[in-house]
């Protein structure tokens, strides 16, 4: 916004000391701070009112869209997700009877030369239960008494 560097601030301070004087400078700075605070509060209030106006406008648009959707769905006679129901058959017309399908007897499997049954091979034995060399379990030995030297 404002491009004020340290050199410009130094010039402003020197001019303020020369024009106002060192005795009146603290009161001038206090007054300047109060007005700067009032200006910030006014800017914040303006921003808040502007945001509220935008929010109200957006809410009005959303309400208008919701009313349009409600008007469209109110014009439908049936619920949207349910399937259509056909008209029931007249009671004078008999319903067609479907005869049951004939059941075939179970097929008999016979062994032929092509379908020989392979003999099962014996399973490999589980690993030996003998402990491997060097894998002995260590047992705790009773603690030896300390040697007196």
C-alpha positions, -999 to +999 in steps of 0.1 A: +000+000+000+024+027+012+060+022+004+077+039+033+112+029+041+134+035+072+149+066+056+115+082+052+105+073+087+138+089+100+130+121+081+095+123+095+108+119+131+134+146+126+109+170+111+084+162+140+111+169+166+121+202+150+085+214+143+067+201+175+096+200+199+108+172+221+085+182+250+052+179+230+063+148+209+049+122+234+015+139+235+015+141+196+024+104+193-005+095+218-030+115+198-017+100+165-021+065+180-057+072+191-067+084+157-049+054+140-069+030+163-102+048+154-093+045+117-085+008+121-118+001+139-138+020+113-121+000+085-128-033+104-165-023+108-167-014+071-152-048+062-176-066+086-206-048+070-194-056+035-189-093+044-224-094+059-239-079+028-222-105+006-233-133+029-269-121+028-268-119-010-253-154-012-280-167+013-307-152-008-294-169-039-292-202-021-327-198-008-339-190-043-322-221-057-337-243-029-372-230-037-367-237-074-357-273-066-387-277-042-411-264-069-397-289-095-399-319-071-434-309-060-446-312-096-436-349-098-465-373-091-444-403-081-413-406-060-382-404-082-364-436-070-393-461-071-399-483-102-431-479-122-459-503-112-477-520-141-515-522-141-527-554-125-540-582-148-577-584-152-593-611-129-611-628-158-578-637-175-562-667-159-525-665-152-504-687-174-493-719-157-457-730-163-452-767-161-422-778-140-391-788-158-383-825-159-356-836-135-328-857-151-315-887-132-280-882-117-252-891-141-232-922-134-195-919-138-177-949-150-139-953-151-125-956-186-090-960-198-088-922-202-099-914-167-075-934-146-072-925-110-037-916-101-024-932-069-016-909-041+020-904-033+031-907+003+036-874+020+070-863+030+078-869+067+078-840+090+112-828+102+130-850+126+123-844+163+159-849+172+177-817+181+202-804+156+238-803+166+247-771+184+211-762+192+210-776+227+188-758+251+208-742+279+196-748+314+202-725+342+229-735+365+228-725+402+247-693+408+282-699+421+291-683+454+315-653+450+352-662+454+370-646+483+403-632+473 
